Amino acid sequence: MQIALYQPDIPQNTGTILRLCACMDATAHIIEPAGFAVSDRNFRRAGMDYLDQVNWVRHDSWTKFEEWRRQGGHRLLLFTTKGATPYLDFRYQPSDILLFGRESAGVPPEVAEAADVRLVIPIKPTLRSLNVAMAAAMALGEAHRQTGAGRPPTD
């Protein structure tokens, strides 16, 4: 399972998601440009010492990420407040990439159109959205539950 962040704005959220990926053994992708320097101290503080334990890849553009993804044959699942399918009703596959947009603006139309599916985490109608790190944790948790990924080996 993999998580991709499209041009993230907030270093603390990105650090938290990288920590999530380290703990859950998920690869993380950061699609540049980010709204901060990846070496920013706030980014490292949120990721703590887990940053050395995470497998993560920086892609310097959407085009290069999309080229890499298509070559690998990975499905792209966009999590968006504009999604039609509730994330709990979707069947995940171990090779899926869970894509999350910028905190300030989501993703542009061309990125949304490239997604194989647009998923939504239903929330109270009068509220705008969840924090992206919380949404990533919920999505990865459900994907792992369905696929059996992230479970410790049994003896």
Secondary structure, DSSP 8 states (H G I E B T S, - for coil): -EEEEES---HHHHHHHHHHHHHHT-EEEEES--SS-TT-HHHHHHHGGGGGG--EEEESSHHHHHHHHHHHT--EEEE-TT-SEEGGGS---TT-EEEE-BTTTB--HHHHHH-SEEEE----TTS----HHHHHHHHHHHHHHHH-TT-----
